[in-house]
Amino acid sequence: MRNGKALIDKIEYFMKHPEDEHSFCTMFSKEERDIWKTIREFEQIRSTMEPDKTRDARAQMGRGINITERIFQKREQEREISFRLKRQLINQINGLLKQGKAEAWLDILAWYQLLKGKGFIVDKFWEFPVLEIMLEAFQEEWKLHYREGAPISLLSLRTMKELTDRYFTVVFTLRRIEYDVETFDDLLYCLLEREVSLLVIGTILERARIFDKKKVRTAIDSWVGKQNG
């Protein structure tokens, strides 16, 4: 069963049937189960941090229990769980990227969407906004691959570090173009070596903090036109 279903289908099933422990053990690998267990722990901490307006809570305050201290302790627990979940997820992403397959990227997308939907960690660590942009770029490449059979340049990335390095290389190049200090050599190298496609560059341009996007887009289009001419 673990190999017969896409990860997104398994996640959807388990979210609807969290009590099905047998399927949980057979559907997910050990590494995936560890991620789920940490997510459960995260959810439990979050639920206990909700404001308690019951009579018992008021009674506790009346007995002098330090509610502020309890909240601080739970915040520290959430921080520890956040870092653990980050480590687990990045290890999982590294394992998927090493496969060099589009299906592996779809699994990464499924994990990211799950955590974003739950509001866990993706807005706490700098790696995940970068991952979100690169996942968007992958989806654009995937659509073109599906329609025209075009290669997916992002499949060359094998680790999360390579992914983030590639992103910042492109952003740095785009900013140099924006400020008229780019000779296009770096961009040419990336394209000729098929490290990144124009589709990926365009996606990063739209999402990164490039202020004069129109200028950069026009410069790239002009350069590409000369190369094709």
C-alpha positions as CSV (number, residue, x, y, z in Angstrom):
1,M,0.0,0.0,0.0
2,R,2.9,2.3,0.7
3,N,4.1,2.2,-2.9
4,G,0.7,2.0,-4.5
5,K,-0.6,5.5,-3.6
6,A,0.7,9.0,-4.2
7,L,1.7,10.7,-1.0
8,I,-1.0,13.3,-1.4
9,D,-3.6,10.6,-1.5
10,K,-2.2,8.9,1.6
11,I,-2.1,12.3,3.5
12,E,-5.7,12.9,2.5
13,Y,-6.8,9.5,3.7
14,F,-5.0,9.8,7.0
15,M,-6.4,13.2,7.7
16,K,-9.9,11.8,7.3
17,H,-9.1,8.6,9.3
18,P,-6.6,9.5,12.0
19,E,-7.7,6.6,14.1
20,D,-6.7,4.0,11.5
21,E,-3.4,3.1,13.0
22,H,-3.0,-0.1,10.9
23,S,-3.1,1.9,7.7
24,F,-0.9,4.5,9.2
25,C,1.9,1.9,9.7
26,T,1.5,0.3,6.3
27,M,1.0,3.5,4.2
28,F,3.9,5.5,5.5
29,S,7.6,4.9,5.8
30,K,9.3,5.2,9.2
31,E,10.6,8.6,8.3
32,E,7.2,9.7,7.2
33,R,5.6,8.4,10.4
34,D,8.1,10.3,12.4
35,I,7.1,13.5,10.7
36,W,3.4,12.7,11.4
37,K,4.1,12.0,15.0
38,T,5.8,15.4,15.4
39,I,2.9,17.0,13.6
40,R,0.6,15.4,16.1
41,E,2.7,16.6,19.0
42,F,2.7,20.1,17.5
43,E,-1.1,20.0,17.3
44,Q,-1.4,18.9,20.9
45,I,0.8,21.7,22.1
46,R,-1.2,24.2,20.0
47,S,-4.5,22.9,21.4
48,T,-3.3,23.3,25.0
49,M,-2.2,26.8,24.4
50,E,-5.7,28.0,23.4
51,P,-7.2,30.4,25.9
52,D,-9.1,28.5,28.6
53,K,-12.1,30.5,29.7
54,T,-13.7,27.7,31.8
55,R,-14.4,27.9,35.5
56,D,-11.5,25.5,36.2
57,A,-9.1,28.0,34.6
58,R,-10.4,30.8,36.8
59,A,-10.1,28.6,39.8
60,Q,-6.5,27.8,38.9
61,M,-5.7,31.5,38.7
62,G,-7.4,32.0,42.1
63,R,-5.1,29.4,43.6
64,G,-2.1,31.4,42.4
65,I,-1.0,29.1,39.6
66,N,1.3,31.1,37.3
67,I,-0.5,31.0,34.0
68,T,2.1,33.1,32.3
69,E,4.9,30.7,33.2
70,R,2.9,27.8,31.8
71,I,2.4,29.6,28.5
72,F,6.1,30.4,28.4
73,Q,7.0,26.7,29.0
74,K,4.6,25.7,26.2
75,R,6.2,28.2,23.9
76,E,9.6,26.7,24.6
77,Q,8.1,23.2,23.8
78,E,6.7,24.5,20.5
79,R,10.1,26.0,19.6
80,E,11.8,22.6,20.3
81,I,9.2,20.8,18.2
82,S,9.5,23.3,15.4
83,F,13.2,22.7,15.1
84,R,12.7,19.0,15.2
85,L,10.0,19.1,12.5
86,K,12.3,21.3,10.4
87,R,15.1,18.7,10.6
88,Q,12.8,15.9,9.8
89,L,11.3,17.6,6.9
90,I,14.6,18.8,5.4
91,N,16.0,15.2,5.7
92,Q,12.9,13.9,3.9
93,I,13.2,16.6,1.2
94,N,16.9,15.6,0.7
95,G,15.9,12.0,0.3
96,L,13.3,12.9,-2.3
97,L,15.5,15.3,-4.2
98,K,18.2,12.6,-4.6
99,Q,15.7,10.6,-6.6
100,G,15.8,13.2,-9.4
101,K,12.2,12.5,-10.3
102,A,9.1,14.7,-10.8
103,E,7.1,12.4,-8.6
104,A,9.5,13.1,-5.7
105,W,8.9,16.8,-6.2
106,L,5.2,16.2,-6.1
107,D,5.7,14.5,-2.7
108,I,7.7,17.5,-1.5
109,L,4.8,19.7,-2.6
110,A,2.4,17.5,-0.7
111,W,4.4,17.9,2.6
112,Y,4.8,21.6,2.1
113,Q,1.1,22.1,1.5
114,L,0.2,20.0,4.5
115,L,2.4,22.1,6.9
116,K,1.4,25.4,5.3
117,G,-2.3,24.4,5.7
118,K,-1.7,23.7,9.4
119,G,0.3,26.8,10.0
120,F,3.4,24.9,11.1
121,I,7.1,26.1,10.7
122,V,6.9,27.2,7.0
123,D,6.8,30.8,8.0
124,K,9.4,30.4,10.8
125,F,12.5,29.4,8.9
126,W,14.0,31.1,5.8
127,E,14.4,27.9,3.8
128,F,10.7,27.4,3.3
129,P,9.7,30.6,1.6
130,V,12.5,29.8,-0.9
131,L,11.2,26.2,-1.2
132,E,7.7,27.6,-1.9
133,I,9.0,29.7,-4.8
134,M,11.0,26.8,-6.2
135,L,8.0,24.5,-5.9
136,E,6.0,27.1,-7.9
137,A,8.7,27.1,-10.5
138,F,8.6,23.3,-10.6
139,Q,4.9,23.3,-11.2
140,E,5.4,25.6,-14.2
141,E,8.1,23.3,-15.6
142,W,5.9,20.3,-15.0
143,K,3.0,21.8,-16.9
144,L,5.3,22.5,-19.9
145,H,6.8,19.1,-19.7
146,Y,3.4,17.5,-19.7
147,R,2.3,19.6,-22.7
148,E,5.4,19.6,-24.8
149,G,7.8,17.1,-23.3
150,A,10.2,19.9,-22.2
151,P,12.9,18.9,-19.7
152,I,12.5,19.9,-16.0
153,S,15.7,21.7,-15.1
154,L,15.0,21.6,-11.4
155,L,15.3,17.8,-11.3
156,S,19.1,18.4,-11.3
157,L,18.9,19.6,-7.7
158,R,19.8,16.9,-5.2
159,T,19.7,18.5,-1.8
160,M,17.9,21.4,-0.1
161,K,21.2,23.3,0.1
162,E,21.6,23.0,-3.7
163,L,18.0,24.2,-4.1
164,T,18.5,27.3,-1.9
165,D,21.9,28.0,-3.4
166,R,20.5,27.9,-6.9
167,Y,17.7,30.3,-5.9
168,F,20.0,32.8,-4.4
169,T,22.3,32.6,-7.4
170,V,19.4,33.5,-9.7
171,V,18.2,36.3,-7.4
172,F,21.7,37.8,-7.2
173,T,22.0,37.7,-11.0
174,L,18.7,39.3,-11.5
175,R,19.6,42.1,-9.0
176,R,22.8,42.7,-10.9
177,I,20.8,43.1,-14.1
178,E,18.5,45.5,-12.3
179,Y,21.4,47.7,-11.3
180,D,23.2,47.5,-14.7
181,V,26.2,45.5,-13.5
182,E,25.4,42.2,-15.1
183,T,27.1,41.1,-18.3
184,F,24.7,38.1,-18.6
185,D,27.7,35.7,-18.3
186,D,26.3,34.1,-15.2
187,L,22.9,33.8,-16.7
188,L,24.3,32.4,-19.9
189,Y,26.2,29.8,-17.9
190,C,23.1,28.7,-16.0
191,L,21.1,28.4,-19.2
192,L,23.8,26.6,-21.3
193,E,24.5,24.2,-18.6
194,R,20.8,23.6,-18.2
195,E,21.0,24.3,-14.5
196,V,17.9,26.4,-14.6
197,S,15.4,27.2,-17.3
198,L,14.0,30.6,-18.4
199,L,10.7,29.4,-16.9
200,V,12.4,29.0,-13.5
201,I,14.1,32.4,-13.9
202,G,10.8,34.0,-14.8
203,T,9.1,32.5,-11.7
204,I,11.8,33.7,-9.4
205,L,11.8,37.1,-10.9
206,E,8.0,37.5,-10.2
207,R,8.3,36.2,-6.6
208,A,11.7,37.6,-5.4
209,R,12.3,41.1,-4.1
210,I,13.3,42.6,-7.5
211,F,11.9,46.2,-7.5
212,D,12.1,47.0,-11.3
213,K,10.8,43.7,-12.6
214,K,9.8,45.2,-15.9
215,K,13.4,46.4,-16.6
216,V,14.9,43.0,-15.7
217,R,12.3,41.1,-17.8
218,T,12.9,43.4,-20.8
219,A,16.6,42.9,-20.5
220,I,16.3,39.1,-20.3
221,D,13.9,39.0,-23.3
222,S,16.3,41.2,-25.3
223,W,19.2,39.0,-24.4
224,V,17.3,35.8,-25.3
225,G,16.2,37.3,-28.6
226,K,19.8,38.0,-29.5
227,Q,20.9,34.5,-28.6
228,N,18.1,33.0,-30.7
229,G,18.8,35.4,-33.6
